[in-house]
Amino acid sequence: MKIDVQGFEEAVLRGAERSLGRCLGLHLELSVLPLYRGGLMLPEMLAKLTDLGFALMDLQPGFADPHSRELLQLDGTFFRRPGKHQP
C-alpha cells in the first residue's frame, strides 16, 4: 500500500486497520523535520509501524530544502514481519 497524504499518515493507518492485516508492504514518506501540523516525525512513525508488525526494509532520500540541501523527508519501504499480524 502506498500512502502519500502530507501529514495524515497516522489517520490513514487508523482508518485502514482491517486492510493492513492483508498488506505485505507499505511505502510512505517519513518526515525528518516537522513539515505538517500534527504529522508524525520519523521516530514516531517507525515505532508505529513496528507496533503494526512492519519492518523497515529500505530508505531513500526524498525531499530536501533547495537552498540548504538539508534532508526533510525520506521515502520508506516496510514489509510485514513473517508471522506478524496487526494488533
C-alpha positions in Angstrom: 0.0 0.0 0.0 1.4 3.4 -0.9 0.5 6.2 1.4 1.1 9.8 0.3 -1.1 12.1 2.3 1.1 15.1 3.5 1.0 14.6 7.3 -2.1 12.5 7.6 -0.3 9.1 7.6 -1.4 8.2 11.2 -5.1 8.9 10.3 -4.8 6.7 7.2 -3.2 3.9 9.2 -6.0 4.1 11.8 -8.7 4.1 9.1 -7.0 1.1 7.3 -6.8 -1.1 10.3 -8.7 -4.0 8.7 -6.9 -3.7 5.4 -3.4 -3.5 7.0 -3.8 -7.2 8.1 -3.7 -8.1 4.4 -0.9 -5.8 3.4 2.5 -7.3 2.8 4.2 -3.9 2.4 3.8 -0.2 2.9 5.6 2.8 1.2 5.3 6.2 2.7 7.1 9.5 3.3 8.8 9.9 6.6 9.4 13.4 7.9 12.8 14.2 9.4 11.7 17.7 10.4 8.2 19.0 11.2 6.6 19.8 7.8 2.8 19.2 8.5 0.8 20.2 11.6 0.1 17.0 13.6 2.1 14.8 11.3 4.3 12.1 12.9 8.0 12.5 12.8 10.4 9.8 11.7 10.9 8.2 15.2 7.2 8.1 16.0 6.3 6.6 12.6 9.0 3.9 12.9 7.6 2.9 16.3 4.0 2.9 15.0 4.8 0.7 12.0 6.9 -1.6 14.2 3.9 -2.0 16.5 1.8 -2.8 13.5 4.2 -5.6 12.6 6.1 -4.0 9.8 9.9 -3.9 9.4 11.9 -1.1 7.7 13.4 -2.6 4.5 14.6 0.5 2.5 15.1 4.2 2.9 15.6 6.6 0.0 16.3 10.3 0.2 13.1 12.2 -0.5 12.6 15.9 -0.2 15.4 18.3 0.7 15.5 22.1 1.2 16.6 23.5 -2.1 18.8 26.1 -0.5 20.5 24.4 2.4 20.1 20.8 0.9 19.0 19.7 4.4 17.1 16.4 4.1 13.4 17.0 5.2 11.8 13.7 4.2 12.7 10.1 3.4 10.8 7.5 1.4 10.4 4.4 3.5 9.5 0.9 2.4 8.3 -1.5 5.0 7.3 -5.2 4.8 5.3 -7.3 7.2 7.4 -9.3 9.5 6.8 -13.1 8.9 4.1 -14.4 11.2 3.1 -10.9 12.5 -0.4 -9.6 12.1 -1.6 -6.2 13.1 -2.5 -5.9 16.8 
